[in-house]
Amino acid sequence: MKNKLIQRFLCKTEDTGRFIVQSKITGITYFIEPIDHGKPDKLWGDLDPATKKLTGDYGNTRRGAIKKEDSLISKENGFRNISTFKGSPLGEIDRRDREYETLYNP
């Protein structure tokens, strides 16, 4: 993996939500990108008790996810075994580690 790509991957992580995890069991390095699937513009704010409407724009400037078309994880960038799933990426890594242990350390 090229250093420039890793630096770009880890740039502005508070906005992109990207992070890297290395498994202590397998040694595999996982690059994680939360994908924004078009959530509503207002996810956070204050509920006005009189109007019952959401006010404020908390959480809108730093989404912690990227649009699918902005993904850096691609075969062209040197990634293999690319997959998407719902749920916790750390839970998925744990599941893969347990599967690896079952297959290679019976």
Phi, psi and omega in degrees: 000134183285141180301322180298321179293318179297317178297317178295321180298321184267007179278132177055048182297336177294336176269319187272333183078002182291143173203166183237137178229135173249125181292133176284341182272311185259340185081359180290138176261127180252130174257124187241132178229108173293133181257130177273117182263039176077045177297159177300153182298324182253105177256333186230154176159195179252137177272116179287118185295334181282315184263345184062025179253152179279128178238164182086169181228034181297136176084354182274333182277328179239096187279334182072025179202165180237162172284148182306321182290346178264007183296137174266347181277104180207160177298325180298332178267007174094009180275147176234162177054053181277131177212157175239154181198165175261147178110193184283129176295329179290325175295321178294320177297317178299317179299316179295321178297317179296321177297317178299314179299321180294319182285321189253351177223064185295000000 
